[in-house]
Amino acid sequence: MPDRMPSLSRRGLVGGASLLLAAGPAAAAAPPPTPADIGNVQGGRVTFPNWKGEADRPSPPPPNPMPPGERVGFAIVGLGRLSLEELLPAFAECKQARPVALVSGTPDKLKAVGAQYGIKPEALYSYADFDRIAENPEVKVVYIVLPNGLHHEYVLRAARAGKHVLCEKPMANTSAEAREMVAACRDARVKLMIAYRCQYEPYNRRATALLRDGGLGAARFMEASNTQVQGEVPQWRFSKALAGGGALPDIGLYCLNAARFYSGEEPVEVFARIHNTPDDPRYREVEESIAFMLRFPSGLMANCAASYGAHESKDMRVRLEKGWIDVENAFAYQGQSMRVATRDGKAEAIRELRLGQKNQFAAEIDHMAQCVLQDRVPRTPGEEGLQDQVIMEALYRSAETGAAVALPAVEGRDTTRGPALEEEE
């Protein structure tokens, strides 16, 4: 009886066939890979030539991260929702920054998050021993992510420790505090940047460029809204001492700052109205809703609204002489889109611009790191945050008195900002 043939699995057949093909003449005749497939290395960076046709957008270049040991070390001060849900995850997309220290008043959370991100145990600080951060040479930047009313104290302590500072918005509770923060960082010769993430987000940047290049004529009106429904759970946002105010400094600030950075101008007059739902205990100290108007020297007027009691809307609209620009979700963490309208003969053409999405938190963190590495002034320095504090105080005065409030005229554009961002940032 003949021996049985050994059974062959499908995987075995495929593997055997692959070996035969690799050994055969066809393999020897295969063409070598092309530069479009393997790319080139230039200055330590891998690049690829465009492999797409003219009708399609070219692929973005591959990331060009610095070696981990050469990236700028950040200490995150405060492990609340923003730090844990957005900022620490964003470091995975950073190219020039890395987290090297954490600060929290909750020991078990501090230990858990430190383990998650590989932070050395000796670089886990409480608020009481925060000042020891001066002894940690890996920490170059301290990122303050605390309730607004604590920004002033910790920016001053970081400056005394000789560390550069990235501070969440709003910068402080008052313009007087903001001035002290600017002066403290200047005297300590450290950089101070305010985390206006929208100024680093691609859609807001493109809308700003379209407004300013003149192709759509002069801007006449802006409409900005930032609303959300706030829960009834107790939280620091309902405390004036911790928040400085309600909807205005928390979410209305996005509208205010966008009107300023889109146009590059500073308002010369402001007007505001505030409404609180009667007998709602959440709004004993802070405002629920605010509507305000900004008038700029060019004649541009911005109408803005912010509320803790209206369904989520975070949009920016610009009306110009020759068209309009709408940015949906302009102030959201993600989900931006943009439409631009212009005349097309006897018709109106409305086109949608689709830009590559980028993590705006990673963009702002990397910008701060680059400023440290290159000794540059940040695009959004302390002076940018100070100006918003001055304007917010004028808005509160207007709401209290019922009258418009005049502000000193400021000549020129972008007077509170650092150098323009580079295209690749």
Secondary structure, DSSP 8 states (H G I E B T S, - for coil): ---------HHHHHHHHHHHHHHSHHHHT-----HHHH-EEETTEEE----S-TTS-----------GGGSEEEEEE--SHHIIIIIHHHGGG-SSEEEEEEE-S-HHHHHHHHHHTT--GGGEE-STTGGGGGG-TT--EEEE-S-GGGHHHHHHHHHHTT-EEEE-SS--SSHHHHHHHHHHHHHHT--EEE--GGGGSHHHHHHHHHHHTSTT--EEEEEEEEEEE--SS--GGG-HHHHSSSHIIIIIHHHHHHHHHHH----SEEEEEEE--TT-GGGSSS-SEEEEEEE-TTS-EEEEEEESEEEEEEEEEEEETTEEEEEETTTSSS--EEEEEEEETTEEEEEEE------HHHHHHHHHHHHHHHT---SSBHHHHHHHHHHHHHHHHHHHHSS-EE-----SSSTT--S---TT-
